[in-house]
């Protein structure tokens, strides 16, 4: 059994006074890959945003510990410095900030200072994994990027930052087959290069096909309604969520 890195107990969360999570429990061990699946509106993204500490997600009861510390007492910045990382369904554009500046400053904020030469060398190695041209480093973050390019840029950040726990929220959403394959290779490289943990939030199964998955959780109605190993992915892919929604 892996050492526990994240523990969520009886978590209740409201958004604009509407309860979304209704007593959710979840445990993730160090180095494990967990998948949260469920239909749209089940509360998957709410869980990810709550873990990252976004203000509009109000925890009304329950607890979250990350690396044996109370996550709910930490600011979003401190959570990131502790090793939490999250990708988003719709990455925002940041005009005037180059991808290289954003990633290098993020690395430095997390205690990983590198000379410009070492940064560019490390960046070049990780970009090869994602089939990204090095010229992307000089482009403004996500400005003019296609959907696939934005997702690649996020996985590039994941590979450079090497967080303790990465939360991937619908990373394969809207991507074509080739883009999903490349993004999956990046996530797989994170698994191989670090001993970090993954929480993959998705309602699809495309990105999971080439990954090593330890546990799958089905989220519906604000609670985990079923859990199992990677074989659960095949069942959902073939039969959908209907039987879990009935349960």
C-alpha positions in Angstrom: 0.0 0.0 0.0 1.4 3.4 -1.0 1.9 6.1 1.5 -1.2 8.3 1.6 -0.7 11.7 -0.1 -4.4 13.0 -0.3 -7.3 12.2 1.9 -10.8 13.6 1.4 -13.4 12.8 4.1 -17.1 13.5 4.0 -16.6 16.6 1.8 -19.6 18.9 1.2 -19.2 21.8 -1.2 -21.6 24.5 -2.4 -21.3 26.8 -5.4 -23.6 29.9 -5.3 -25.5 28.3 -2.4 -26.2 25.1 -4.4 -24.7 21.9 -2.9 -22.6 20.0 -5.5 -20.5 17.6 -3.5 -22.5 15.7 -0.8 -20.2 13.7 1.4 -17.4 12.7 -0.9 -14.6 10.4 0.3 -11.4 9.8 -1.6 -7.8 8.6 -0.8 -4.8 8.7 -3.1 -1.5 7.1 -2.4 1.9 8.4 -3.3 2.7 7.6 -7.0 -0.8 6.3 -7.7 -3.0 7.2 -10.7 -6.7 7.6 -9.9 -9.5 8.4 -12.3 -12.7 10.2 -11.5 -15.4 9.4 -14.1 -19.0 10.5 -14.3 -21.6 12.2 -16.5 -21.6 15.9 -17.0 -22.8 17.8 -13.9 -21.8 15.0 -11.5 -19.4 17.3 -9.6 -16.1 16.2 -11.1 -14.7 19.7 -11.9 -16.0 20.9 -8.6 -13.8 18.4 -6.8 -10.7 19.6 -8.7 -11.4 23.3 -8.2 -12.1 22.7 -4.5 -8.7 20.9 -4.1 -7.0 23.9 -5.7 -8.8 26.3 -3.4 -10.8 28.4 -5.9 -12.8 31.0 -3.9 -16.3 30.3 -5.3 -16.2 26.7 -4.1 -17.4 26.8 -0.5 -16.5 23.8 1.7 -19.4 23.6 4.2 -18.2 20.5 6.0 -15.6 17.7 5.7 -11.8 17.6 5.6 -9.0 17.4 3.1 -5.4 16.6 4.1 -2.5 16.8 1.6 0.8 15.3 2.6 -0.5 15.2 6.2 -1.4 18.9 6.3 -4.8 20.5 6.4 -5.3 21.6 2.8 -8.3 23.8 3.7 -6.1 26.1 5.7 -3.8 26.8 2.7 -4.1 29.6 0.2 -4.1 28.6 -3.5 -0.4 29.7 -3.8 0.6 27.6 -0.9 -1.2 24.6 -2.3 0.8 25.0 -5.6 4.1 25.4 -3.7 3.3 22.2 -1.7 3.0 20.4 -5.0 -0.6 20.6 -6.3 -1.1 21.2 -10.0 -4.2 21.4 -12.1 -4.9 21.6 -15.8 -8.2 23.1 -17.0 -10.9 22.3 -19.5 -10.4 25.8 -21.1 -6.9 27.2 -20.5 -6.9 31.0 -20.4 -4.8 33.2 -22.7 -2.3 35.5 -20.9 -1.3 38.3 -23.4 2.2 39.8 -22.8 3.6 36.8 -20.9 5.7 34.3 -22.9 5.3 30.6 -22.2 9.0 30.5 -21.2 8.6 33.3 -18.7 5.5 31.8 -17.2 6.9 28.3 -16.7 10.4 29.4 -15.5 8.8 31.7 -12.9 6.5 28.9 -11.8 9.5 26.6 -11.4 11.3 29.3 -9.3 8.2 29.9 -7.2 8.2 26.1 -6.4 11.9 26.3 -5.3 13.4 25.0 -8.5 15.7 27.8 -9.7 17.5 27.2 -13.0 19.9 29.2 -15.1 18.4 30.3 -18.4 20.6 27.7 -20.2 19.6 24.8 -18.0 15.9 25.9 -18.3 16.0 25.9 -22.1 17.8 22.5 -22.1 15.2 21.0 -19.8 12.4 22.6 -21.8 13.7 21.3 -25.1 13.8 17.8 -23.7 10.2 17.9 -22.5 8.9 19.5 -25.7 10.2 16.6 -27.7 7.9 14.3 -25.7 5.0 16.5 -26.8 6.2 17.1 -30.4 6.2 20.8 -29.6 8.5 23.2 -31.6 10.9 25.1 -29.3 9.6 28.3 -30.8 6.5 28.0 -28.6 8.7 29.2 -25.7 8.7 32.7 -27.2 4.9 32.8 -27.8 2.5 34.5 -25.5 0.8 32.0 -23.2 -2.1 30.3 -25.1 -2.5 33.4 -27.3 -3.5 32.1 -30.7 -3.0 28.5 -29.6 -5.4 25.9 -30.9 -7.2 23.7 -28.4 -4.6 21.0 -28.8 -1.8 23.4 -28.5 -3.2 24.8 -25.2 -3.5 21.3 -23.8 0.1 20.5 -24.9 1.3 23.7 -23.2 -0.4 22.6 -19.9 1.2 19.1 -20.1 4.6 20.8 -20.8 4.1 22.7 -17.6 3.3 19.5 -15.8 6.5 17.9 -17.0 8.6 20.9 -16.0 7.1 21.5 -12.6 6.9 17.8 -11.5 4.2 18.3 -8.9 3.4 15.8 -6.1 -0.2 15.6 -7.3 -1.5 16.6 -10.7 -5.2 17.1 -11.3 -6.1 16.8 -14.9 -9.6 18.2 -15.6 -11.0 16.9 -18.9 -7.5 17.2 -20.6 -8.7 15.2 -23.6 -11.9 17.3 -24.1 -12.3 18.5 -27.7 -9.0 17.0 -28.9 -8.7 14.9 -32.1 -7.2 11.4 -32.0 -3.6 12.5 -32.7 -3.7 15.3 -30.1 -5.1 12.8 -27.5 -2.3 10.4 -28.3 0.4 13.1 -27.8 -1.1 14.4 -24.6 -1.3 10.8 -23.3 2.4 10.4 -24.0 3.1 13.5 -22.0 1.1 12.2 -19.1 2.8 8.8 -19.4 6.2 10.6 -19.3 5.1 12.3 -16.0 4.3 8.9 -14.6 7.7 7.6 -15.7 9.9 10.6 -14.8 8.5 11.3 -11.3 6.9 9.4 -8.5 4.0 11.9 -8.6 0.4 11.1 -8.2 -2.4 11.7 -10.7 -6.1 12.5 -10.4 -7.6 12.3 -13.9 -11.1 13.8 -14.1 -12.9 12.8 -17.3 -16.2 11.5 -18.7 -14.4 10.0 -21.7 -11.9 7.1 -21.8 -9.6 8.1 -24.7 -6.8 9.5 -22.6 -6.8 6.5 -20.3 -6.0 3.8 -22.9 -2.2 4.0 -22.7 -1.9 4.9 -19.0 -1.3 2.8 -15.9 -4.4 3.3 -13.7 -4.5 2.1 -10.1 -8.1 3.0 -9.2 -11.3 4.2 -10.9 -14.0 6.1 -9.0 -17.5 6.8 -10.5 -18.9 10.1 -9.3 -22.6 10.8 -9.5 -24.9 13.1 -7.5 -22.0 14.6 -5.6 -20.7 11.2 -4.2 -18.5 8.3 -5.2 -21.0 5.6 -6.1 -18.6 2.9 -7.4 -14.9 2.1 -7.3 -12.7 -0.5 -8.9 -9.6 -1.2 -10.9 -8.9 -0.2 -14.5 -11.4 -2.9 -15.7 -14.1 -0.4 -14.7 -13.0 1.8 -17.5 -13.9 -0.9 -20.1 -17.3 -1.4 -18.5 -18.1 2.3 -18.6 -16.8 2.5 -22.2 -19.1 -0.3 -23.3 -22.2 0.3 -21.1 -22.0 3.9 -20.0 -23.0 5.3 -16.6 -26.6 4.4 -16.5 -26.4 1.5 -14.1 -24.2 3.5 -11.6 -26.8 6.4 -11.8 -29.5 3.9 -10.8 -27.4 2.6 -7.9 
